[in-house]
Structures are given as C-alpha cells and as structure tokens.
Amino acid sequence: MSNLNLNRYIPLDKTIKRETGERAYPIWLIVNPKHPAVRHNIWTPALAEIQDKVYRETHTRIDTSNIYIRNAVSDSRIVPNTLNWWGAEVDKEIELFKEIVFEHKPKILISFGAFPFEFLRRVYEIKPEKGPKYWSTSNLGDEFGKSIENFDINKTNRIPLLRLVNTSGKFIEEHNYFGENYFRYVGKKIAGKIIENKDNLKIWIE
C-alpha cells in the first residue's frame, strides 16, 4: 500500500457512525476517530478481564449492549497534531460534548490515548492544558492510577487507557505496578470499582 493511501483519512461521517449505544448508560467510551481499532485491540481484552473478575465475585455480568461509544470529534481530519494543535473546530466539539456529558452524567468515562484524554480534560476545564506530546504512555499510566485511587460513584470518573499496547500485553514503560499483563491490570482495577459500587450502577444482565 502506498504512503498516500496510508496517510489519507476518510471523513468519519462517510465510514462509521459518530456514536453508538445509549447516552443514559453509566459507562461511556471516548475514541479518537483516527484510531477506531482501539475498540477491538484495547477495549475488548480489557472488558474480558473486567467481566471475568465481576463474574467471579458477583456471579453476574455487565450488560455491554448499551455502552455509549462516541468519537471525540466528528471528522478525523481535525484531530490535533504537532503542527496543528487544537483548532477552532475542536473547540466547537468540546462545547458540544460538554452539553451532552453534563446532561447525562455518566459514572465511568473511558478514553483511549492522548487526544481523547486531553479532550476530556478540556471539557471539564482542567488546567493547565497540555500539548500533544505530554501524554506519554507513562503519564497516561499515572493518570489511570489516580483515576482509580480517586474513584467516586457520585461523580463522572474519567479513566484513561492506552491507545496502543505491544503484542505481549506488557506495559512499555518501567512502572513496577504494571508488571503484569496490561489488560489484566486495568481490567481488575476497573472491575474492582464496579464491584464496590454494584448497587449504584444499572449495568447488569437481568
């Protein structure tokens, strides 16, 4: 495949839906439209670990059919990069999402990679704003740890996951708390919070 084909992005509205699932569902996923494969490559194995731990401890499973999945922006061509960081089009998308998220108040808001996480920080007006290179694997890992430590079922919990994990599933950076498989690690942590708050989450298969 030529470099031209590799670097050409088709507008999202011509390929897949902007959003799927139900906005009223307590779990939301926010995705960079340039990287839709995270739904399969990251979320699917993480969810398998979540479901495994949840089932072992509660003998029920999460009904995942209505999880709300949304692309942070409607067109992959306006996703910021190092040369064009945060144009006016993205600011408009932030205001649009702010209205939606503040209306529905999901309990768990999972992002994948640098751009969706910084997008959510700006939705919630968290300062200082960060540039495209700040959210390294290491820094996102730190933020994941903070999100689990500070989890509060009475608010929206922003939980960042990585966009890319190597084939072994091992965490790339030298964080000793990621000594195990990445998906198992994050799955167990997220599942633990879901189990702790199971009576306050309407997510269960009946």
N, C-alpha and C positions, 0 to 999 in steps of 0.2 A: 504494500500500500504506500502511495506517495506521501511525502510530508505535507503536501497541500491538503490531501484528504484527512490526514491525521489532525491537522490544525483547524479544520473547518467545522464550526459548530452550527448545527441546525437549530433554529429557534424552537424553544420548548413547546410553544403552542401548536407546532406542526408535528410533534412527536408523541409526547405523553401528556396526561392531564396535569394541571398545576397542583391539584390536591385530590386526595382520596381519603375515605373514611368519614368519621363523624366528628364535627367540631366539639360536640358535647362530651366526647370520650375523654377520660382523665389523662391518657398518655398520648403525647404528640411527638412526632419526629420531624425535624427540620433539616432539609437536604440542600446541598449545592447542586443546581441543575447541571453543572458540568460533570458531576460525578454521581449519576443515578445508581451506579453499581453498588454503592455502599449499602443499599437496602438488602442486597444479597450477600455481599462479601463481608460486611461488618455486622449489620443488624441481625441477620438470620442466625449466625452462630452464637451471637450474644444472647439472643432470645431463647435459643435452645438451652443454654445454661440457666437462664432465668427460670424457664418452665420446669427444668429438672429439679432445681432447688425448691421452687414453690410447691411442686407436686409432692416431693419427699416430705415436706414439713406440714403441708395443709391438706394433702390428698385431693386437691382440685387444681384446675388450670386456668390461666388467664385467657379470656376470650379475645383473641387478637384481630377478629374480623373487622372491628370498627376503629382500630387505631388510626388516628388522624395523621396523615403524612402530607407534608407541604414542601414545595420548593421555595427557598427563601426569596428568590426573585423569579419573575415570570419569564425572563429571557436570559439564557446563559451568556449572551454577548455582553451583558452589563455587569457580570461578576467582576469585582475589582481585581487588578493585578498590580505588579510592582510599578508599572508605568502609568496606570490609570487608576489611582486609588480613591475609591468612593465618590462616584459621580452623583449628580443630582437625581438621576433615575433611581439609584439605590436608596437615597433619602426618601423618595416617594414610597418605595416599597416598605421601608421601615415604618412610616406613618400608617400605611395600610395594615400591616401586620399588628401594629400596636393596638389598633381599634379591635381587631379580631381577638387577640390574646387577652386583652383586658376585659373583654365582654365574656369570654368563656372560661377563663382562669383554669387552664389545665393544671393538674398536680405534678406531672412529670413531663418535662420538655427536653427531649434529647436532640443534640446536634451532632454533626459528623464533620470533623475537620475544622480548619482555621476560620474560613469565611462565615459559615453558619453560626459559629460561636461568637465571633465579633459582631455579627449582625444582631444576635440576641442581646449582647451587652449594650448595643446602641438603642435597641428597642426599649430596654429598661434604664437607659441613660446612665450607665455605669462608666465612671471616669477613672483614669484617663483613657481616651480612645487609643487603640493600638493599631500599629501598621501591619502590613501583610506578612512580614517575616517574624513578628513577635511570637505568634502561636506555634511554636515548635512542638514536636512530639513530647518533649519533656515538660513544657509549660502547660500543655493541654492535660497531661497526666497529673500534674499538680492540681489543676483546676477540678479534675474529676474527683480527686481525693477530698478537696474542700467541699464539693457539692454533696458528697456522701456524708461527710462529717457534720455538715450544717443542714442536713435534710429536715424539712419542716412541712408536714402534711397540710398545714393551714395556709401555705403559700405555693406559688409556682416554683418548682425546683428545676433549675437549668443544669443539665448533666451533659458535659461534652464527652464524646467518644472520638477516637481517631478515625481518620478517613482511610488510612492505609496501614495494614499490618503485614509483616513479612510472612512468608509461606509457612513458617513453623508456628506462627501464632505467638511468638515470643515478643515481649516489649523491646523495642530497639534501643532505648536509652538505658543508662545504668541506674535505674531505680530498683532498689532491692525489694520493694514491695510488689514489683511486677516480675518476680522470679518465676511465676507460673505462667501458663498459657493466658494470653491477654483476654480472650473471650471468656474463659472460666473466671478470671479475676473480676472483670467488670460485671459479668452476669451474676456472680454470687453477691457482689456488693449491692447491685440494684435490687436483686431478689430479696435480700435481707431487709431493705427498707420497705419494699412492697409487703412483705410478710408482717413486719412490725405494724403496718397501718392497714392491714387487710380489711378491717371493719369499716374503714372510711374510704374505700375505693370500690366503685361499682364497675368491676372489670372481670368478674368471674363467670365461668361457664356454669350455667344452671342445669 
